[in-house]
Amino acid sequence: MKRQRLTREQSKDQTRLRLLDAAQAIFMKKGFVAASVEDIAEAAGYTRGAFYSNFRSKPELFLELLRRDHETMKAGLESIFEDGLTREEMEARVLAYYSNLHRENKCFLLWMEAKLLAARDARFRVRFNAFLHEKLEELAAYISEFSRRAGTPMPLPAETLAIGLMGLCDGVQFFYTTDPQNVSAQTTEAVLAGFFARVVFGRGVQQ
């Protein structure tokens, strides 16, 4: 059977996807600073020119990688709020999502490196912070929606809870990644489950 020839747009999309996949693997192994444009292009099977035909710079590609990962996480959160779910079913989905986050978040190190880069590079910081604020606004919206559907009053403003949740998830995953022998998956899940049970779900809190 004759293989269907890709259109110009399909070919460009394929090139871009391969460059992103190659960059993700190299950044995870070598780090953003140590990885070169040539490393990425070679790993993807293209030239340096192909890289610059798709991305203006390495930081631009980095942000695109983070956005791609964010879209995946966002789809997982949106699945929690399907119509017709009971409060108990939503709670179970929230716990399942966050309890497995430390196992499934393969781009965690990229997010940590992006934050370090933003702290050191003023130009990158502007673009990264705009993206980070977008993530926080979306997370606050999810928290507000859960509170509305479940009928659970929020002990703090949704924006404050969003910052706390993001910081908690980053913190426990950092411990799990760097010291898995002492901070096990079970410990990580217990921390997250306890946070949600008390702060988000309102269990054990006087209302």
C-alpha positions as CSV (number, residue, x, y, z in Angstrom):
1,M,0.0,0.0,0.0
2,K,1.4,3.4,-1.1
3,R,2.2,5.7,1.8
4,Q,0.2,8.9,1.7
5,R,2.4,11.9,1.2
6,L,2.3,14.5,4.0
7,T,1.2,18.0,3.2
8,R,3.6,20.9,3.8
9,E,1.7,21.8,6.9
10,Q,1.7,18.2,8.2
11,S,5.4,17.9,7.5
12,K,6.1,21.1,9.5
13,D,3.9,19.9,12.4
14,Q,5.8,16.6,12.4
15,T,9.2,18.4,12.4
16,R,8.1,20.6,15.3
17,L,6.8,17.6,17.3
18,R,10.1,15.7,16.8
19,L,12.1,18.7,17.9
20,L,10.0,19.1,21.0
21,D,10.3,15.4,21.9
22,A,14.0,15.5,21.3
23,A,14.4,18.7,23.4
24,Q,12.4,17.2,26.3
25,A,14.6,14.1,26.4
26,I,17.8,16.2,26.2
27,F,16.7,18.8,28.8
28,M,15.8,16.0,31.2
29,K,19.2,14.4,30.8
30,K,21.6,17.3,30.4
31,G,19.6,20.3,31.6
32,F,18.5,23.4,29.7
33,V,21.7,25.3,29.9
34,A,24.0,22.5,28.9
35,A,21.9,21.4,25.9
36,S,22.6,23.1,22.6
37,V,20.4,23.8,19.6
38,E,22.7,21.4,17.7
39,D,22.1,18.7,20.3
40,I,18.3,19.0,19.8
41,A,18.4,19.2,16.0
42,E,20.7,16.2,15.8
43,A,18.6,14.1,18.2
44,A,15.5,14.9,16.2
45,G,17.2,14.0,12.9
46,Y,17.3,17.6,11.5
47,T,19.6,20.4,10.9
48,R,20.2,23.6,12.9
49,G,18.3,25.4,10.1
50,A,15.2,23.2,10.7
51,F,15.3,24.2,14.4
52,Y,15.3,27.9,13.6
53,S,12.5,27.4,11.0
54,N,10.3,26.3,13.9
55,F,11.6,28.1,16.9
56,R,13.2,31.5,17.3
57,S,15.3,30.4,20.2
58,K,15.9,27.7,22.8
59,P,13.9,29.5,25.5
60,E,11.0,29.8,23.1
61,L,11.1,26.0,22.6
62,F,11.4,25.5,26.4
63,L,8.2,27.5,27.0
64,E,6.4,25.5,24.3
65,L,7.4,22.3,26.1
66,L,6.0,23.6,29.3
67,R,2.8,24.7,27.6
68,R,2.4,21.3,26.1
69,D,2.8,19.6,29.4
70,H,0.4,22.1,31.0
71,E,-2.3,21.2,28.4
72,T,-2.0,17.5,29.4
73,M,-2.4,18.3,33.1
74,K,-5.3,20.7,32.3
75,A,-7.1,17.9,30.5
76,G,-6.8,15.7,33.5
77,L,-8.2,18.3,35.8
78,E,-11.1,19.1,33.4
79,S,-12.1,15.4,33.5
80,I,-12.9,15.7,37.2
81,F,-15.8,18.0,36.5
82,E,-17.9,15.9,34.2
83,D,-21.6,16.5,34.5
84,G,-23.6,14.3,36.9
85,L,-20.8,13.4,39.3
86,T,-21.6,13.3,43.0
87,R,-19.4,15.1,45.5
88,E,-17.9,11.8,46.6
89,E,-17.1,10.9,43.0
90,M,-15.4,14.3,42.4
91,E,-13.4,14.0,45.6
92,A,-12.2,10.5,44.5
93,R,-11.1,11.9,41.1
94,V,-9.3,14.8,42.7
95,L,-7.4,12.5,45.1
96,A,-6.6,10.0,42.3
97,Y,-5.3,12.8,40.1
98,Y,-3.0,14.4,42.7
99,S,-2.0,11.2,44.4
100,N,-0.5,9.9,41.1
101,L,1.0,13.3,40.0
102,H,4.4,12.5,41.4
103,R,4.5,9.4,39.3
104,E,3.1,10.7,36.1
105,N,4.5,14.2,35.9
106,K,7.5,13.3,33.7
107,C,8.3,17.0,33.1
108,F,8.7,17.9,36.8
109,L,12.4,18.6,36.4
110,L,11.7,20.9,33.5
111,W,9.4,23.0,35.6
112,M,12.0,23.2,38.4
113,E,14.7,24.2,35.9
114,A,12.4,26.8,34.3
115,K,11.9,28.4,37.8
116,L,15.6,28.5,38.3
117,L,16.1,30.1,34.9
118,A,13.4,32.6,35.6
119,A,15.1,33.6,38.8
120,R,18.4,34.3,36.9
121,D,17.3,35.5,33.5
122,A,15.1,38.6,33.5
123,R,14.0,38.2,29.9
124,F,12.9,34.6,30.4
125,R,11.3,35.6,33.7
126,V,8.8,37.9,32.1
127,R,7.4,35.3,29.7
128,F,7.5,32.5,32.2
129,N,5.7,34.4,34.9
130,A,3.0,35.4,32.5
131,F,2.5,31.7,31.8
132,L,2.7,30.8,35.5
133,H,0.0,33.4,36.4
134,E,-2.2,31.9,33.7
135,K,-1.7,28.4,35.4
136,L,-2.6,29.9,38.8
137,E,-5.7,31.6,37.5
138,E,-6.9,28.3,35.9
139,L,-6.2,26.3,39.1
140,A,-8.1,28.9,41.2
141,A,-11.0,28.5,38.8
142,Y,-11.0,24.8,39.2
143,I,-10.9,25.2,43.0
144,S,-13.9,27.6,42.9
145,E,-15.8,25.2,40.6
146,F,-15.2,22.3,43.0
147,S,-16.4,24.4,45.9
148,R,-19.5,25.4,44.1
149,R,-20.4,21.9,42.9
150,A,-19.6,20.2,46.2
151,G,-21.1,22.9,48.4
152,T,-17.9,23.1,50.4
153,P,-17.0,26.7,51.6
154,M,-13.4,27.7,50.9
155,P,-11.4,28.5,54.1
156,L,-9.3,30.9,52.0
157,P,-9.7,32.7,48.7
158,A,-9.3,30.5,45.7
159,E,-6.3,32.3,44.5
160,T,-4.5,31.8,47.8
161,L,-5.4,28.1,47.8
162,A,-4.1,27.8,44.3
163,I,-0.7,29.1,45.3
164,G,-0.6,26.8,48.3
165,L,-1.6,23.8,46.3
166,M,0.9,24.4,43.6
167,G,3.7,25.0,46.1
168,L,2.7,21.9,48.1
169,C,2.7,19.7,44.9
170,D,6.1,21.1,43.9
171,G,7.5,20.6,47.3
172,V,6.4,17.0,47.9
173,Q,7.4,16.0,44.4
174,F,10.8,17.5,44.9
175,F,11.4,15.4,48.0
176,Y,10.1,12.3,46.2
177,T,12.4,12.9,43.2
178,T,15.5,13.6,45.2
179,D,15.1,11.4,48.2
180,P,12.6,8.5,47.3
181,Q,14.1,6.2,49.9
182,N,13.0,8.5,52.8
183,V,10.0,10.2,51.1
184,S,8.1,7.3,49.6
185,A,5.2,7.4,47.2
186,Q,3.0,6.4,50.2
187,T,4.2,9.4,52.2
188,T,3.7,11.7,49.3
189,E,0.1,10.5,48.8
190,A,-0.6,10.9,52.5
191,V,0.6,14.5,52.5
192,L,-1.6,15.4,49.5
193,A,-4.6,13.4,50.7
194,G,-4.4,15.1,54.1
195,F,-4.2,18.5,52.5
196,F,-7.3,17.9,50.3
197,A,-9.3,16.2,53.0
198,R,-8.9,19.1,55.4
199,V,-8.4,22.3,53.3
200,V,-10.2,21.5,50.1
201,F,-12.8,19.0,51.0
202,G,-13.5,20.5,54.5
203,R,-13.4,17.2,56.4
204,G,-12.8,17.7,60.1
205,V,-13.2,21.4,59.8
206,Q,-16.0,23.2,61.6
207,Q,-18.2,25.0,59.2
